[in-house]
Amino acid sequence: MKRGILLSSLLMLVLLLMGNARAALTIEITQGVEGALPIAVVPFGWQGPAMAPPEDVAAIIAADLTRSGRFAPLPEKDLLARPTDGSMVNFRDWRLLGAPNLVVGRVQAVGDTYKVQFQLFDVYREVQQVGFSFNVTRKDLRKIAHRISDIIYETLTGEKGAFSTRIAYVTATQWQSRQPFYALNVADVDGHNASLVVRSREPIMSPAWSPDGRRLAYVSFENRRPIIFIQDLFTAKREKVSAFTGINGAPAWSPDGTRLAMSLSKDGNSEIYVMHIGSKRLQRLTNHNAIDTEPSWSPDGRFIAFTSDRGGRPQVYRVSSQGGNAERVTFDGRYNARPRYSPDGKKMVFINGEGNRFRVAVLDLASGMMQILTNGALDESPSFAPNGSMVLYATEHLGRGVLSAVSIDGRVKQRIALQEQGEAREPAWGPFLTD
């Protein structure tokens, strides 16, 4: 009996480890921006007992800036010099290369920690624009590289960088069985440091980040029916919050993190409800014989957008978060669904369907102008970056479910696929994290 329990435990451990390994992502830039700003990111100097630091900080920074679509780091082979400090910089060299901005730095091993320094220079004015020094552990070297990328991005664009944020996504993989395993994962926005949140033989859907980035709400079918859970990513503590008869779906956090909007059919029809998480008290917001689902809060907490077919076909509507009459938001096209507000509340992304094609669209809420951002056939689950610059979504490539990202103007596109076999779906871009 003990041997059987041990074998079962070992098998589960192997499955978890394999599922976690397969959750790692690779990113391919499929469309960039012509005229992206050249920038020189010089390999960082290294002082330590090993031949090289555990992480190539400069390479991580360059990759971050490249993915943004706003910058074009110079190839390392084209660099005329390798300064690691401002005192070593000959600005004339960098002007010859046509690089208006220059990043230099160094990493030094200090006992069990690392001292990471960097400086950003304006080459033409020959002045330092910003520079910092950080003391970090080995495991935080990638994290600090992303933070440096954020500082550089904000200094040069005036917009907050989102390289230090994380994404959540669901994978479906098979292991010696035709029945897939489903896993909810989180990873750094560059696809590294993937970690497993929960795994199940049954589908997992609709992950949603809490505003502080500590918790995920999601729908699990592990008991053969949809149930909404909230899971703390730091303690792994999980709470069942909605298990009514019928549909329990599409959880969405309020901006203050105290409430969840959701779609419930406990009273016979799919309607939008708001649950106060602490008391579990429910407030019903819609009351219509149509299907109302996929709620999304406005950043100021005043409205909840949702999908409804009350006009005959799926369209986006909104209702006050305190209840009242719903008003229609989308009018362009026969199918518009899965709305998400931009962080500043001025735009909304959703899935626009025409014929047999479903693509990501963005709507300017003030002007009513809609723009199609993608050209896939089956795009779904759009999610804004917390700085509003990019949209993450799910799509298909070569018959396989992958994630993709597109800039809000449609000019930059990336494909994000699992490193191993399997499919990725249901992405959600996390919020800015506080230190």
C-alpha positions as CSV (number, residue, x, y, z in Angstrom):
1,M,0.0,0.0,0.0
2,K,2.8,2.4,1.0
3,R,4.7,1.5,-2.2
4,G,1.6,2.3,-4.3
5,I,1.2,5.7,-2.6
6,L,4.9,6.4,-3.2
7,L,4.7,5.5,-6.9
8,S,1.6,7.6,-7.3
9,S,3.3,10.6,-5.6
10,L,6.4,10.2,-7.7
11,L,4.2,10.0,-10.9
12,M,2.4,13.2,-9.9
13,L,5.7,14.9,-9.2
14,V,7.0,13.9,-12.7
15,L,3.8,15.2,-14.3
16,L,4.1,18.5,-12.5
17,L,7.7,18.9,-13.4
18,M,7.1,18.0,-17.0
19,G,4.1,20.3,-17.2
20,N,6.2,23.2,-15.7
21,A,9.0,22.6,-18.2
22,R,6.7,22.6,-21.1
23,A,5.1,25.9,-20.0
24,A,8.3,27.8,-21.0
25,L,7.7,30.3,-23.8
26,T,9.7,31.5,-26.8
27,I,9.1,34.9,-28.4
28,E,9.5,35.6,-32.1
29,I,9.1,39.1,-33.5
30,T,7.0,38.7,-36.7
31,Q,6.6,42.4,-37.6
32,G,8.7,45.3,-36.4
33,V,8.5,49.1,-36.8
34,E,10.5,50.8,-39.6
35,G,12.3,53.7,-38.1
36,A,12.7,52.3,-34.6
37,L,15.2,54.4,-32.7
38,P,18.7,53.0,-32.8
39,I,20.3,52.5,-29.4
40,A,23.6,51.0,-28.4
41,V,23.6,48.5,-25.5
42,V,27.2,47.6,-24.7
43,P,27.9,44.2,-23.1
44,F,28.2,44.8,-19.4
45,G,31.6,44.4,-17.7
46,W,32.1,41.6,-15.3
47,Q,34.1,41.3,-12.1
48,G,33.9,37.9,-10.4
49,P,35.4,34.5,-9.8
50,A,33.6,32.9,-12.8
51,M,34.2,33.4,-16.5
52,A,30.9,35.3,-16.9
53,P,28.0,36.4,-14.8
54,P,25.0,34.0,-14.4
55,E,22.9,36.2,-16.6
56,D,23.8,38.4,-19.6
57,V,22.2,41.6,-18.3
58,A,22.9,43.7,-21.4
59,A,21.4,41.0,-23.7
60,I,18.2,40.9,-21.6
61,I,17.9,44.7,-21.8
62,A,18.5,44.7,-25.6
63,A,15.9,42.0,-26.1
64,D,13.4,43.9,-24.0
65,L,13.9,47.1,-26.0
66,T,13.7,45.2,-29.3
67,R,10.4,43.6,-28.3
68,S,8.9,47.0,-27.6
69,G,9.2,47.9,-31.2
70,R,10.3,51.4,-30.3
71,F,14.0,50.7,-30.3
72,A,16.5,48.9,-32.5
73,P,19.6,47.9,-30.5
74,L,22.8,47.8,-32.6
75,P,24.2,44.4,-33.4
76,E,27.0,43.6,-30.9
77,K,29.5,43.0,-33.8
78,D,29.0,46.6,-35.0
79,L,30.0,48.2,-31.7
80,L,33.3,50.1,-32.0
81,A,34.2,49.9,-28.3
82,R,33.2,48.2,-25.1
83,P,33.1,50.8,-22.4
84,T,31.7,49.7,-19.0
85,D,31.6,53.1,-17.4
86,G,30.9,56.7,-18.5
87,S,34.5,57.7,-18.0
88,M,35.5,55.3,-20.8
89,V,33.0,56.6,-23.4
90,N,34.2,58.3,-26.5
91,F,31.0,59.9,-27.8
92,R,32.5,60.5,-31.2
93,D,32.6,56.7,-31.8
94,W,28.9,56.4,-31.1
95,R,27.9,59.4,-33.2
96,L,29.6,57.7,-36.1
97,L,27.4,54.7,-35.6
98,G,24.3,56.9,-35.6
99,A,23.2,55.8,-32.1
100,P,21.7,58.7,-30.3
101,N,21.5,56.8,-27.0
102,L,24.1,54.5,-25.3
103,V,23.8,52.1,-22.4
104,V,26.9,50.9,-20.5
105,G,27.2,49.0,-17.3
106,R,29.0,46.4,-15.2
107,V,28.2,43.5,-12.9
108,Q,30.4,42.8,-9.9
109,A,30.2,39.7,-7.6
110,V,30.2,40.9,-3.9
111,G,30.1,37.8,-1.7
112,D,26.8,36.1,-2.3
113,T,25.3,39.1,-4.1
114,Y,25.9,41.1,-7.2
115,K,26.3,44.8,-7.7
116,V,24.7,45.9,-11.0
117,Q,25.4,49.4,-12.3
118,F,24.2,51.0,-15.5
119,Q,24.3,54.5,-17.2
120,L,22.2,55.8,-20.1
121,F,23.8,58.6,-22.2
122,D,22.6,61.0,-24.7
123,V,25.3,60.7,-27.3
124,Y,24.8,64.0,-29.1
125,R,24.6,66.1,-26.0
126,E,27.3,64.0,-24.3
127,V,25.3,63.9,-21.0
128,Q,24.1,61.1,-18.7
129,Q,20.4,60.9,-18.7
130,V,20.0,58.3,-15.9
131,G,22.1,55.9,-13.9
132,F,21.5,53.5,-11.0
133,S,23.3,50.9,-8.9
134,F,21.5,47.8,-7.5
135,N,22.6,45.1,-5.1
136,V,20.7,41.8,-5.9
137,T,20.9,38.1,-5.4
138,R,21.7,35.6,-8.2
139,K,18.0,34.7,-8.7
140,D,17.1,38.4,-9.2
141,L,19.6,39.3,-11.9
142,R,17.0,38.8,-14.7
143,K,14.5,40.8,-12.6
144,I,16.9,43.7,-12.3
145,A,17.7,43.6,-16.0
146,H,14.0,44.0,-16.7
147,R,13.8,46.9,-14.2
148,I,16.7,48.6,-16.0
149,S,14.8,48.2,-19.3
150,D,11.8,49.8,-17.7
151,I,13.9,52.8,-16.5
152,I,15.5,53.2,-20.0
153,Y,12.1,52.9,-21.7
154,E,10.5,55.5,-19.5
155,T,13.4,57.9,-19.7
156,L,13.4,57.9,-23.5
157,T,9.6,57.7,-24.2
158,G,8.0,59.3,-21.1
159,E,5.8,56.1,-20.8
160,K,6.2,53.6,-18.0
161,G,7.9,50.3,-19.1
162,A,6.2,47.0,-18.6
163,F,9.2,44.6,-18.9
164,S,9.0,43.7,-15.2
165,T,5.5,42.5,-15.4
166,R,4.2,38.9,-15.8
167,I,1.6,37.1,-17.8
168,A,-0.7,34.2,-17.0
169,Y,-1.8,31.6,-19.5
170,V,-3.3,28.2,-19.8
171,T,-1.5,25.3,-21.5
172,A,-2.9,22.0,-22.8
173,T,-0.4,19.2,-23.1
174,Q,-0.5,15.4,-23.5
175,W,1.7,12.9,-21.7
176,Q,1.4,9.2,-22.7
177,S,-2.3,9.8,-23.1
178,R,-4.7,11.2,-25.6
179,Q,-6.4,13.1,-22.8
180,P,-4.7,16.5,-22.3
181,F,-3.5,18.0,-19.0
182,Y,-4.4,21.6,-18.4
183,A,-2.2,23.9,-16.5
184,L,-2.4,27.5,-15.4
185,N,1.0,29.1,-15.5
186,V,2.6,32.5,-14.9
187,A,5.9,33.7,-16.5
188,D,7.9,36.9,-16.9
189,V,6.7,38.9,-19.9
190,D,9.7,37.7,-21.9
191,G,8.6,34.1,-21.4
192,H,11.3,33.2,-18.8
193,N,10.8,31.9,-15.2
194,A,7.6,30.0,-16.0
195,S,6.0,28.5,-13.0
196,L,3.0,26.3,-12.4
197,V,-0.1,27.6,-10.5
198,V,-2.5,24.7,-10.8
199,R,-2.8,21.6,-13.0
200,S,-5.9,19.5,-13.9
201,R,-7.2,16.8,-16.2
202,E,-10.2,19.1,-16.8
203,P,-10.2,22.5,-18.5
204,I,-9.0,25.7,-16.8
205,M,-10.2,29.0,-18.2
206,S,-10.4,32.8,-17.8
207,P,-7.4,33.7,-15.5
208,A,-7.7,37.2,-14.1
209,W,-5.0,39.1,-12.1
210,S,-5.8,41.0,-8.9
211,P,-4.8,44.6,-9.1
212,D,-1.8,44.0,-6.7
213,G,-0.5,41.1,-8.8
214,R,-0.6,38.7,-5.9
215,R,-3.7,36.6,-6.8
216,L,-5.3,35.0,-9.8
217,A,-9.0,34.3,-10.2
218,Y,-9.9,31.5,-12.7
219,V,-12.5,29.0,-13.7
220,S,-11.7,25.3,-13.2
221,F,-13.8,22.3,-14.4
222,E,-11.9,19.9,-12.1
223,N,-15.1,18.8,-10.4
224,R,-16.7,18.3,-13.9
225,R,-18.5,21.7,-13.5
226,P,-17.3,25.3,-13.7
227,I,-16.1,26.7,-10.3
228,I,-14.4,30.1,-9.7
229,F,-11.3,30.0,-7.5
230,I,-8.9,32.6,-6.2
231,Q,-5.3,31.5,-5.7
232,D,-2.6,33.4,-3.9
233,L,0.6,33.1,-6.0
234,F,2.9,33.6,-3.0
235,T,1.3,31.2,-0.5
236,A,-0.4,28.9,-3.0
237,K,-3.5,29.1,-0.8
238,R,-6.7,28.6,-2.9
239,E,-10.2,29.7,-2.1
240,K,-13.4,28.6,-3.8
241,V,-15.5,31.7,-4.3
242,S,-18.4,30.7,-6.7
243,A,-19.8,27.2,-7.2
244,F,-23.5,27.9,-7.9
245,T,-25.6,25.6,-10.0
246,G,-25.0,26.3,-13.7
247,I,-22.4,28.7,-15.1
248,N,-19.8,30.3,-12.9
249,G,-17.6,32.1,-15.4
250,A,-15.4,35.0,-16.5
251,P,-14.2,36.5,-13.2
252,A,-12.9,40.1,-13.4
253,W,-11.4,42.1,-10.5
254,S,-12.6,45.5,-9.5
255,P,-9.8,48.2,-9.6
256,D,-9.7,48.2,-5.8
257,G,-9.4,44.4,-5.5
258,T,-12.4,44.0,-3.2
259,R,-15.0,42.7,-5.7
260,L,-15.2,40.2,-8.6
261,A,-17.6,40.7,-11.5
262,M,-18.6,37.3,-13.0
263,S,-21.2,35.6,-15.2
264,L,-23.6,33.4,-13.3
265,S,-26.7,31.4,-14.5
266,K,-27.8,30.4,-11.0
267,D,-31.2,32.0,-11.6
268,G,-31.7,30.4,-14.9
269,N,-30.0,32.8,-17.4
270,S,-26.5,34.0,-17.8
271,E,-26.3,37.4,-16.1
272,I,-23.6,39.8,-14.8
273,Y,-23.1,39.8,-11.0
274,V,-20.6,41.4,-8.6
275,M,-19.4,39.5,-5.6
276,H,-17.9,41.3,-2.6
277,I,-15.0,39.0,-1.9
278,G,-14.9,39.4,1.8
279,S,-18.5,38.8,2.6
280,K,-19.4,36.7,-0.6
281,R,-22.4,39.0,-1.0
282,L,-23.8,39.1,-4.5
283,Q,-25.2,42.0,-6.5
284,R,-27.0,41.3,-9.7
285,L,-26.3,44.0,-12.4
286,T,-28.2,42.7,-15.5
287,N,-31.6,41.2,-15.9
288,H,-32.4,40.2,-19.5
289,N,-33.4,37.1,-21.3
290,A,-30.3,37.3,-23.5
291,I,-26.9,35.8,-22.6
292,D,-24.8,38.4,-20.7
293,T,-21.1,37.3,-20.0
294,E,-17.4,38.3,-20.1
295,P,-17.5,41.4,-17.8
296,S,-14.6,43.9,-17.6
297,W,-14.2,46.8,-15.2
298,S,-13.4,50.3,-16.3
299,P,-10.2,51.6,-14.6
300,D,-12.2,54.1,-12.5
301,G,-14.5,51.4,-11.3
302,R,-17.6,53.2,-12.6
303,F,-18.6,50.8,-15.4
304,I,-18.6,47.2,-16.3
305,A,-18.4,46.3,-20.0
306,F,-19.8,42.9,-21.1
307,T,-20.8,40.8,-24.0
308,S,-24.5,40.3,-24.7
309,D,-26.6,39.0,-27.6
310,R,-29.7,41.1,-26.5
311,G,-29.6,42.8,-29.9
312,G,-29.7,39.5,-31.8
313,R,-25.9,39.1,-32.1
314,P,-23.0,39.4,-29.7
315,Q,-22.1,43.0,-29.1
316,V,-20.4,44.9,-26.3
317,Y,-22.5,46.8,-23.8
318,R,-21.8,48.5,-20.5
319,V,-23.6,49.0,-17.3
320,S,-22.9,51.1,-14.1
321,S,-21.1,49.0,-11.5
322,Q,-23.9,50.0,-9.2
323,G,-26.5,48.6,-11.6
324,G,-29.0,50.2,-13.9
325,N,-29.8,50.2,-17.6
326,A,-27.2,48.8,-20.0
327,E,-26.1,50.8,-23.1
328,R,-24.6,49.4,-26.3
329,V,-20.9,50.3,-27.0
330,T,-20.0,48.6,-30.3
331,F,-21.9,49.1,-33.6
332,D,-19.4,48.3,-36.3
333,G,-19.6,44.7,-37.3
334,R,-22.0,41.8,-36.7
335,Y,-19.9,40.2,-33.9
336,N,-18.0,42.0,-31.1
337,A,-17.1,40.2,-27.8
338,R,-14.7,39.8,-24.9
339,P,-14.2,43.5,-24.1
340,R,-11.2,44.8,-22.1
341,Y,-10.6,48.4,-21.1
342,S,-7.2,50.1,-21.7
343,P,-5.4,51.1,-18.4
344,D,-6.3,54.8,-19.1
345,G,-9.9,54.0,-19.9
346,K,-9.8,55.7,-23.2
347,K,-9.8,52.6,-25.4
348,M,-11.3,49.1,-25.4
349,V,-10.1,45.9,-27.1
350,F,-12.4,43.1,-28.1
351,I,-12.8,40.3,-30.7
352,N,-14.4,41.4,-33.9
353,G,-15.9,38.7,-36.1
354,E,-16.7,39.0,-39.8
355,G,-17.6,35.9,-41.8
356,N,-15.3,33.1,-40.4
357,R,-12.6,35.4,-39.2
358,F,-12.2,36.6,-35.6
359,R,-9.6,39.3,-35.0
360,V,-8.5,41.7,-32.3
361,A,-10.0,45.2,-32.7
362,V,-9.5,48.4,-30.7
363,L,-12.1,51.1,-30.2
364,D,-11.5,54.7,-29.3
365,L,-14.3,55.3,-26.9
366,A,-14.4,59.1,-27.4
367,S,-14.5,59.1,-31.2
368,G,-16.1,55.7,-31.8
369,M,-13.4,54.8,-34.3
370,M,-12.5,51.1,-34.5
371,Q,-9.3,49.6,-35.9
372,I,-8.5,45.9,-36.6
373,L,-5.1,45.1,-35.1
374,T,-4.5,41.5,-36.2
375,N,-5.0,39.3,-39.3
376,G,-5.6,35.9,-37.8
377,A,-8.6,33.7,-38.4
378,L,-9.3,32.7,-34.8
379,D,-8.0,35.3,-32.4
380,E,-9.4,35.4,-28.9
381,S,-8.9,36.6,-25.3
382,P,-7.3,40.0,-25.7
383,S,-5.5,41.6,-22.7
384,F,-3.9,45.0,-22.4
385,A,-0.3,45.5,-21.1
386,P,-0.5,47.6,-18.0
387,N,1.1,50.6,-19.8
388,G,-1.4,50.3,-22.6
389,S,1.2,49.9,-25.3
390,M,0.6,46.3,-26.4
391,V,-2.3,43.7,-26.5
392,L,-1.7,40.1,-25.6
393,Y,-4.1,37.5,-27.2
394,A,-4.5,33.9,-28.2
395,T,-4.4,32.7,-31.8
396,E,-3.4,29.7,-33.9
397,H,-0.3,29.1,-35.9
398,L,0.3,26.0,-38.0
399,G,-2.7,24.4,-36.4
400,R,-1.4,25.0,-32.9
401,G,-2.6,27.3,-30.2
402,V,-0.1,30.1,-29.4
403,L,-0.1,33.5,-27.8
404,S,0.7,36.7,-29.7
405,A,1.1,40.3,-28.9
406,V,0.4,43.4,-31.0
407,S,1.1,47.1,-30.4
408,I,-1.9,49.3,-30.0
409,D,-1.3,50.8,-33.4
410,G,-0.9,47.4,-35.0
411,R,2.6,48.0,-36.2
412,V,4.6,45.6,-34.0
413,K,3.6,41.9,-33.8
414,Q,5.1,39.0,-31.8
415,R,4.4,35.3,-31.6
416,I,4.8,33.5,-28.3
417,A,4.8,29.7,-28.4
418,L,5.5,26.9,-26.0
419,Q,9.1,25.5,-26.3
420,E,7.7,22.0,-26.3
421,Q,4.6,20.3,-27.7
422,G,1.3,21.6,-26.5
423,E,-0.9,24.6,-26.9
424,A,-1.2,27.9,-25.0
425,R,-4.5,29.8,-24.5
426,E,-6.3,32.2,-22.3
427,P,-3.6,34.8,-21.7
428,A,-3.8,37.6,-19.2
429,W,-1.2,40.4,-18.8
430,G,-0.5,41.2,-15.2
431,P,-0.4,44.6,-13.5
432,F,2.6,46.7,-12.5
433,L,4.1,45.2,-9.4
434,T,5.0,47.3,-6.4
435,D,8.3,46.9,-4.7
